Amino acid sequence: MDSAATYEKIAQLLHEVDDKLKSASPSSIRDKHLTQDLGLDSLDVIKFVLLVEERFGCKIADEDIDGRGLLKVDNLAAYLAERAAA
Amino acid sequence: MTIGISAIAHAYGRRRIDNVADGVRHGFDESFVREKLGIATRYAAAEDQATSDLATEAARALLDKTGVPAQEIGALIVVTQTPDYQLPHTAALVQKRLGLPAAVASFDMSLGCSGYVYGLSAVAPFLEHRDNARAVLITADCYSKVMNESDRATSRLFSDAAAATLVGPQPLYRLGKPVFSTDGGGAEALIVKCGGSRAPSEHSQLYMDGRAIYSFAMSKVPQHVEQCLALNGLKLDDIDRFVFHQANRFMLESLRDRMKLPPGKVVIEVADGGNTVGSTIPIALEPLLEERPRRILISGFGVGLSWATNVLELCAT
């Protein structure tokens, strides 16, 4: 999956998690932080991460969320690309 | 022998907590507590209250409301993981305080949020060969005694409560065929690491891995519902009410959306009381016994990890 497709998919998942993010586009979520910029709360993050795991077919360890800074969309996209290539 | 549920009563801990105001004081956003968790009020046991106190109060309320004499109770089961003592079992304490006869089978079951569904299925053997005997199934927990009020993962969710259910022949709702599951690999996702034989003297408090519990519920409960319906020869449309473990509003809405269930069929009763562990299902069922929908699916899930699902069917009246 190329980078644009990854961002597209992440944007779709954000639509599912929070109605307020229905207008989020792949370009508008670049450089954004899930909680600080996009307004997800702790439960939204839990739901979002589960959806990412299911739709991208990979388990995400708690240590990676903190250690790799996966609450930043750019870090998450890079992480998912790396996992897909592994 | 066809057995099932005839009546339910419950009791909360004496200390009433405004969960929204208390949450704001602890740094939570008001709308998060009120709308996302959906829990406006919680109840905690007073300093002088323990699990057997709540259990006894709920059981007394049940016997009062049904008029069933104590002599007719053949079994008393207390589902709890916060017993008064490591030993003896809490059911023995409750048996004495209720004035039940010595000829009663009394025992505890160590289960949490799945415990009510398990408990219902555990009753039957203890009523066999006893004419007209009935059982009192109690779910009771005091998580406030093992909780850290400043822990963000658990502090807004739980209440101390007990629910007592009259189980026996000629019921209002008969039990369907249950499905039970366990995954001990997830044991550490919801745990109190003290008081047992591994760490008898350490002081430890409730720990919950919220992400692990959420993922578990979203992946396992929908499957369980399907299995249970298939086992009972039913389809989703045949169920009039879904009573899942009332963990919090967010969890219940997520399950509802994931399973594409009609909102009107999914019971969400968390505003007053929140998550009462094993008692959430009977407390949510209590008003339904008056409303009397034809079929109710009940599904409990949580600590263990353990999950259990069954269908209740209204008997001809």
HADDOCK unambig.tbl for C-alpha pairs under 7 A between the chains (distance, minus, plus):
assign (segid A and resid 46 and name CA) (segid B and resid 211 and name CA) 5.49 0.50 0.50
assign (segid A and resid 50 and name CA) (segid B and resid 215 and name CA) 6.38 0.50 0.50
